Structure formats: C-alpha cells, structure tokens
Amino acid sequence: MNKSQLLESIQKEREAFEVSFADLTPEQMTMPGVMGEWSVKDILGHIALWESHLVTLLYSIERGVAPRLHRSSEVDKINAQSFAEQRERPLDRVLADFHAVHVQLLKRLDTTHERDLTDPKRFRWMEGEPLEKLMTSDTFKHYAEHRPAIEAWRSKSSDPTQGQKDSLHASPD
C-alpha cells in the first residue's frame, strides 16, 4: 500500500467510525457496556492512545532514532492501564485528544517519505515488515475493529440508555 492509498483508507474508515457515534449524547458516550465495561468515550481514548504512539514513532523516525515498539504480549496490559488512567477523564478532554492526535498523525504522515512507509528493509526494528503495516493496524484497521461494537451496542435498542433506565426503575424482588 502506498502513502496515497494509506491516507485514503485512513480518511474513509475514520469517517465511517466517527459516524458510528456522531449523534450520541454525552450520557450515551460515557455509558459503560459498549465493549465489556468500556464506553464509547473509553474506545475513543483507546484509539487516541495508539495513534499517539504512531505520532511518537514518526517523530522518532524524523529524528533518526529507533523507536521502542510494543510487543504484542504488552498490548493488553497497555490497554488496561490506559483504561484505568483515562476512566475519569471528562468526555470533552477525551474528544479533544481524539481529534488533535489524529490531526498530528496526518501531519506526520504527510511529511513521511514513501520509502519509509513501504520498504520492508528500511527499518531494521520493523523486522522485515514495511512501516505501513503498523500504520494500518493502528489506524483504519483499528477503527474497523471497534466500529462494529459501537454499532451493535446502538442496535440493541433505539435508545442505548433504555437498559439502564429500566434497571433504575425496577422494583426490588
């Protein structure tokens, strides 16, 4: 995948991802249960975290420094730690980060050389894989991974808050 195709795929899937939560209220955005105990807000914080890692990686490349890549065995721990740290962050801050980090990522990608993205031998620390593989997994494939959970959660009811309302008004047995 070349740089132009990468950017096009990111834009297309990002738009579809954002549509999945665009009309939710703040209360709906912060309601747990979308993905396990995660809310839409938590998913957005999660996406922003991994995109921020890409921004840092691209900055390292620009400076000629080999970045530290996370091993796949570390991912669950990083996700759990991030969830715990961001759980109490206000929605407006998470949304601001979600959008700002993405803008920074696109700026960094815009200045990244085609060869840096597509040559599997360019970076030894990528162990024979092109950098675009990492870019795709933490951008458009990541949005595509999480969008169905939001859509499924929304489709359970026309009002995703209904289950909570029912449980709040249920009489005890």
KOLGUKOL-606578 format. One line per 4 residues: for each residue x, y, z negated of N, C-alpha, C, CB. Coordinates in steps of 0.02 Angstrom, whole numbers, plus 50000, padded with zeros to 5 digits. Glycine has a CB too. Example, Ala and Ser with C-alpha at 12.3 -4.5 7.8 and 13.67 -1.06 7.14 Angstrom:
REM KOLGUKOL-606578
50660/49716/49610/50615/49775/49610/50660/49835/49610/50565/49776/49548 ~ 50642/49888/49646/50684/49947/49643/50645/50002/49606/50704/49970/49714
//
This chain:
REM KOLGUKOL-606578
50043/49941/50000/50000/50000/50000/50045/50062/50000/49951/50000/49938 ~ 50033/50107/50048/50073/50167/50049/50044/50220/50002/50079/50194/50121 ~ 50079/50276/49996/50059/50328/49950/49990/50357/49966/50111/50384/49950 ~ 49978/50369/50029/49913/50396/50051/49856/50348/50032/49914/50409/50126
49865/50284/50045/49814/50234/50028/49804/50230/49952/49834/50165/50056 ~ 49859/50234/49915/49856/50232/49842/49814/50290/49817/49926/50234/49811 ~ 49830/50350/49840/49793/50410/49817/49720/50407/49837/49825/50473/49846 ~ 49706/50382/49896/49636/50375/49919/49598/50324/49875/49634/50353/49993
49630/50269/49859/49598/50218/49817/49586/50244/49747/49641/50154/49814 ~ 49635/50281/49720/49627/50311/49654/49567/50358/49654/49691/50348/49632 ~ 49564/50402/49703/49509/50451/49706/49441/50417/49713/49520/50499/49765 ~ 49437/50369/49757/49373/50335/49769/49348/50299/49706/49380/50286/49827
49391/50259/49675/49370/50221/49617/49360/50265/49556/49421/50167/49601 ~ 49399/50319/49550/49391/50366/49494/49322/50398/49498/49447/50420/49495 ~ 49302/50418/49559/49236/50448/49567/49181/50399/49547/49226/50471/49640 ~ 49187/50337/49568/49136/50287/49550/49136/50275/49475/49150/50221/49587
49195/50275/49445/49200/50265/49373/49165/50323/49336/49274/50260/49351 ~ 49179/50384/49357/49150/50442/49324/49074/50445/49332/49181/50507/49351 ~ 49048/50421/49388/48976/50419/49398/48944/50372/49346/48959/50395/49470 ~ 48979/50320/49326/48951/50271/49280/48933/50301/49211/48999/50214/49271
48963/50357/49193/48947/50387/49128/48928/50461/49133/49007/50379/49082 ~ 48924/50488/49193/48915/50560/49203/48854/50590/49168/48910/50574/49276 ~ 48799/50554/49166/48738/50584/49137/48723/50561/49066/48680/50567/49182 ~ 48771/50529/49034/48759/50507/48965/48763/50567/48917/48811/50453/48945
48724/50564/48865/48726/50615/48813/48787/50603/48769/48660/50615/48770 ~ 48808/50654/48731/48863/50643/48684/48850/50585/48636/48877/50707/48644 ~ 48788/50578/48615/48770/50523/48569/48781/50455/48603/48698/50530/48545 ~ 48760/50450/48666/48769/50388/48703/48844/50374/48716/48731/50391/48769
48882/50426/48730/48954/50419/48744/48992/50392/48684/48983/50486/48766 ~ 48967/50405/48624/49003/50385/48563/48973/50324/48530/49004/50442/48515 ~ 48923/50295/48561/48890/50236/48532/48931/50173/48544/48819/50228/48562 ~ 48949/50137/48490/48987/50075/48499/48945/50022/48534/49012/50049/48432
48979/49971/48560/48945/49915/48590/48949/49910/48665/48875/49917/48570 ~ 48985/49955/48697/48991/49952/48769/49036/49895/48790/49018/50019/48797 ~ 49092/49889/48755/49140/49835/48765/49161/49813/48695/49202/49857/48809 ~ 49130/49762/48669/49143/49745/48599/49122/49803/48556/49219/49727/48588
49167/49827/48514/49150/49884/48472/49166/49951/48504/49185/49879/48406 ~ 49193/49949/48564/49212/50011/48599/49152/50048/48627/49261/49996/48655 ~ 49154/50113/48623/49105/50157/48654/49132/50181/48722/49088/50219/48608 ~ 49092/50217/48759/49116/50247/48822/49175/50293/48805/49060/50286/48859
49168/50333/48752/49222/50377/48731/49287/50338/48720/49203/50415/48667 ~ 49282/50280/48688/49341/50239/48674/49372/50213/48739/49322/50180/48629 ~ 49330/50195/48787/49355/50172/48852/49392/50229/48887/49297/50146/48896 ~ 49364/50289/48884/49397/50347/48916/49464/50361/48883/49352/50409/48912
49468/50356/48817/49531/50365/48782/49581/50312/48803/49521/50363/48706 ~ 49557/50252/48812/49599/50195/48834/49627/50208/48904/49558/50130/48832 ~ 49585/50229/48949/49607/50245/49018/49660/50300/49016/49547/50266/49062 ~ 49646/50353/48977/49693/50409/48971/49760/50387/48943/49663/50464/48927
49759/50342/48895/49821/50316/48866/49865/50284/48920/49806/50265/48811 ~ 49836/50240/48960/49876/50205/49011/49897/50251/49067/49837/50146/49038 ~ 49855/50300/49084/49876/50348/49134/49932/50392/49107/49817/50392/49157 ~ 49930/50408/49042/49984/50448/49013/50050/50409/49015/49967/50468/48940
50047/50344/49008/50108/50303/49015/50136/50309/49085/50093/50229/48998 ~ 50091/50312/49135/50114/50320/49204/50146/50388/49215/50055/50310/49253 ~ 50117/50440/49185/50145/50507/49191/50216/50507/49162/50101/50560/49154 ~ 50224/50477/49104/50290/50472/49072/50338/50433/49115/50284/50440/49002
50315/50378/49143/50357/50337/49187/50380/50377/49248/50318/50274/49209 ~ 50334/50413/49280/50352/50452/49339/50400/50509/49321/50289/50481/49372 ~ 50391/50538/49262/50437/50590/49238/50506/50560/49228/50410/50622/49172 ~ 50510/50501/49199/50574/50467/49189/50609/50455/49256/50564/50400/49152
50572/50431/49304/50600/50419/49371/50628/50484/49400/50546/50389/49419 ~ 50590/50537/49393/50612/50602/49418/50678/50624/49386/50557/50656/49405 ~ 50687/50606/49324/50748/50624/49286/50804/50572/49295/50731/50631/49213 ~ 50790/50518/49331/50841/50467/49342/50852/50421/49282/50905/50499/49359
50801/50415/49240/50806/50374/49179/50760/50314/49187/50787/50416/49116 ~ 50785/50256/49171/50743/50195/49174/50692/50198/49117/50787/50130/49169 ~ 50628/50194/49132/50577/50196/49079/50573/50130/49042/50509/50213/49109 ~ 50542/50133/48984/50528/50073/48946/50460/50048/48968/50531/50085/48868
50459/49988/48996/50395/49959/49016/50368/49915/48960/50404/49917/49081 ~ 50303/49914/48953/50272/49873/48902/50264/49802/48929/50203/49902/48881 ~ 50281/49754/48888/50272/49684/48906/50197/49667/48901/50314/49636/48861 ~ 50176/49619/48940/50106/49600/48938/50085/49576/48868/50091/49546/48990
50133/49548/48831/50118/49525/48763/50106/49583/48715/50175/49482/48738 ~ 50124/49644/48734/50114/49702/48691/50048/49739/48704/50172/49751/48700 ~ 50016/49724/48759/49958/49763/48781/49901/49762/48730/49933/49736/48847 ~ 49883/49704/48705/49828/49701/48657/49843/49741/48594/49812/49628/48639
49904/49736/48571/49924/49774/48511/49922/49849/48524/49995/49753/48489 ~ 49946/49871/48582/49944/49942/48601/49871/49966/48605/49980/49954/48668 ~ 49829/49926/48636/49758/49944/48642/49724/49949/48574/49721/49893/48686 ~ 49738/49902/48530/49707/49903/48463/49732/49963/48423/49723/49838/48425
49796/49977/48427/49824/50034/48391/49795/50100/48417/49901/50035/48398 ~ 49790/50106/48483/49762/50166/48513/49689/50175/48493/49768/50164/48590 ~ 49651/50120/48493/49581/50123/48473/49575/50148/48402/49548/50053/48480 ~ 49615/50121/48357/49613/50142/48287/49632/50216/48279/49660/50098/48245
49682/50237/48316/49705/50307/48311/49655/50356/48340/49772/50314/48346 ~ 49621/50337/48393/49577/50383/48428/49504/50379/48405/49580/50370/48501 ~ 49488/50330/48365/49419/50317/48346/49382/50379/48321/49417/50263/48293 ~ 49415/50419/48280/49382/50477/48250/49393/50542/48289/49407/50486/48180
49428/50539/48345/49438/50599/48385/49372/50623/48415/49490/50587/48442 ~ 49362/50688/48416/49300/50714/48444/49295/50699/48519/49295/50790/48433 ~ 49234/50689/48542/49220/50673/48612/49249/50726/48658/49146/50666/48623 ~ 49241/50790/48642/49266/50842/48687/49342/50839/48696/49246/50910/48661
49378/50818/48644/49451/50812/48650/49470/50752/48692/49482/50805/48580 ~ 49434/50697/48684/49447/50637/48723/49433/50651/48797/49405/50577/48698 ~ 49377/50684/48811/49361/50702/48880/49413/50749/48910/49291/50734/48884 ~ 49435/50798/48871/49486/50844/48895/49550/50807/48913/49501/50899/48842
49571/50761/48869/49631/50721/48883/49621/50677/48944/49649/50678/48822 ~ 49563/50645/48949/49547/50601/49005/49556/50638/49071/49474/50574/48998 ~ 49531/50698/49075/49536/50737/49137/49606/50766/49147/49484/50794/49137 ~ 49636/50794/49094/49701/50826/49100/49756/50777/49118/49719/50862/49036
49755/50719/49087/49807/50669/49103/49800/50647/49175/49800/50607/49055 ~ 49740/50640/49199/49730/50620/49269/49757/50672/49317/49654/50607/49282 ~ 49745/50736/49302/49772/50790/49344/49848/50786/49345/49749/50859/49317 ~ 49879/50775/49287/49952/50770/49283/49977/50709/49322/49975/50765/49210
49941/50654/49318/49960/50595/49356/49960/50609/49431/49914/50536/49339 ~ 49907/50641/49455/49902/50656/49526/49958/50703/49548/49834/50686/49542 ~ 49976/50751/49506/50031/50797/49522/50096/50759/49527/50036/50852/49469 ~ 50108/50714/49480/50170/50675/49481/50172/50628/49541/50177/50634/49416
50116/50597/49556/50113/50552/49614/50125/50591/49679/50046/50516/49617 ~ 50099/50652/49681/50107/50693/49741/50181/50706/49757/50069/50758/49733 ~ 50221/50713/49705/50293/50728/49715/50336/50665/49717/50318/50774/49661 ~ 50305/50607/49707/50342/50544/49708/50356/50523/49780/50302/50488/49671
50416/50503/49793/50435/50481/49860/50402/50415/49878/50512/50475/49866 ~ 50384/50409/49940/50353/50347/49966/50395/50286/49949/50343/50352/50043 ~ 50460/50291/49960/50504/50234/49947/50502/50213/49873/50576/50251/49967 ~ 50496/50262/49828/50493/50247/49757/50431/50205/49741/50492/50311/49716
50378/50214/49778/50317/50176/49766/50315/50108/49799/50258/50216/49789 ~ 50345/50103/49859/50334/50043/49900/50392/49995/49905/50315/50065/49967 ~ 50452/50016/49890/50510/49973/49897/50518/49927/49836/50574/50015/49908 ~ 50509/49862/49843/50514/49817/49786/50585/49812/49757/50490/49748/49805
50634/49836/49794/50703/49834/49769/50726/49901/49742/50750/49811/49825 ~ 50683/49950/49742/50702/50018/49723/50721/50024/49650/50645/50066/49738 ~ 50683/49991/49606/50696/49996/49534/50707/49927/49505/50637/50031/49498 ~ 50766/49916/49480/50783/49850/49451/50736/49832/49394/50855/49850/49427
50716/49881/49354/50672/49868/49297/50602/49847/49318/50668/49931/49254 ~ 50584/49853/49382/50520/49828/49406/50524/49754/49426/50496/49870/49466 ~ 50583/49725/49419/50595/49653/49429/50567/49627/49495/50563/49615/49372 ~ 50583/49664/49549/50565/49641/49616/50495/49660/49639/50571/49569/49619
50459/49697/49599/50392/49720/49617/50396/49794/49637/50342/49710/49558 ~ 50354/49815/49684/50352/49886/49700/50317/49925/49644/50316/49898/49768 ~ 50336/49986/49634/50306/50028/49583/50231/50037/49595/50340/50096/49582 ~ 50209/50035/49657/50137/50044/49670/50096/49989/49637/50124/50043/49745
50124/49932/49624/50086/49879/49590/50067/49902/49519/50128/49814/49586 ~ 50113/49933/49485/50099/49959/49418/50050/50017/49422/50165/49981/49383 ~ 50058/50059/49472/50013/50116/49481/49942/50093/49494/50037/50161/49540 ~ 49933/50042/49535/49866/50018/49550/49833/49986/49489/49867/49968/49608
49872/49949/49450/49843/49914/49393/49820/49962/49338/49892/49864/49365 ~ 49854/50019/49331/49836/50067/49279/49795/50126/49304/49898/50092/49245 ~ 49773/50122/49367/49729/50174/49393/49666/50142/49421/49765/50217/49448 ~ 49661/50137/49486/49597/50116/49515/49576/50046/49496/49601/50121/49590
49622/50000/49486/49601/49933/49464/49578/49935/49391/49660/49883/49472 ~ 49606/49981/49353/49587/49989/49283/49516/50018/49279/49638/50034/49246 ~ 49502/50067/49321/49433/50095/49322/49383/50041/49342/49429/50155/49371 ~ 49402/50002/49393/49358/49949/49417/49349/49894/49365/49386/49919/49481
49398/49886/49322/49393/49836/49268/49342/49857/49216/49462/49826/49236 ~ 49340/49922/49199/49298/49945/49144/49230/49972/49166/49334/49998/49107 ~ 49223/49992/49228/49159/50019/49252/49101/49969/49244/49165/50039/49325 ~ 49110/49904/49260/49054/49858/49252/49028/49852/49181/49075/49789/49276
49071/49860/49131/49049/49856/49062/49002/49915/49046/49109/49857/49013 ~ 49020/49974/49070/48978/50033/49060/48911/50024/49096/49013/50097/49084 ~ 48915/50001/49158/48854/49991/49197/48809/49938/49167/48872/49973/49269 ~ 48839/49883/49142/48799/49830/49111/48767/49855/49047/48843/49768/49097
48804/49891/49008/48778/49919/48946/48718/49965/48960/48833/49957/48908 ~ 48726/50006/49012/48672/50052/49031/48611/50014/49056/48697/50101/49085 ~ 48622/49959/49092/48565/49924/49122/48526/49882/49072/48590/49880/49178 ~ 48553/49871/49013/48516/49833/48963/48450/49866/48946/48558/49825/48899
48450/49931/48953/48390/49970/48940/48397/50036/48977/48379/49980/48863 ~ 48342/50065/48994/48346/50131/49024/48370/50182/48973/48278/50152/49054 ~ 48363/50165/48909/48388/50207/48854/48436/50166/48813/48328/50236/48810 ~ 48503/50174/48823/48551/50134/48786/48548/50144/48711/48620/50150/48810
48514/50196/48688/48508/50208/48616/48450/50170/48585/48501/50282/48602 ~ 48408/50138/48627/48348/50106/48602/48362/50053/48549/48310/50075/48659 ~ 48412/50011/48561/48427/49959/48513/48444/49986/48444/48485/49917/48537 ~ 48482/50040/48442/48498/50071/48378/48436/50102/48347/48553/50124/48387
48394/50135/48387/48333/50165/48360/48289/50111/48329/48295/50203/48416 ~ 48281/50056/48365/48240/50002/48339/48266/49976/48273/48237/49945/48390 ~ 48331/49967/48268/48359/49939/48206/48354/49989/48149/48432/49918/48216 ~ 48354/50055/48164/48347/50104/48111/48277/50108/48084/48368/50172/48137
48228/50091/48126/48158/50096/48106/48128/50029/48087/48117/50127/48161 ~ 48166/49977/48091/48140/49910/48074/48128/49906/47999/48188/49853/48097 ~ 48074/49874/47980/48061/49866/47909/48100/49805/47884/47985/49858/47896 ~ 48126/49810/47823/48164/49753/47796/48119/49693/47784/48200/49773/47731
48147/49634/47791/48108/49572/47780/48102/49557/47706/48140/49512/47815
//
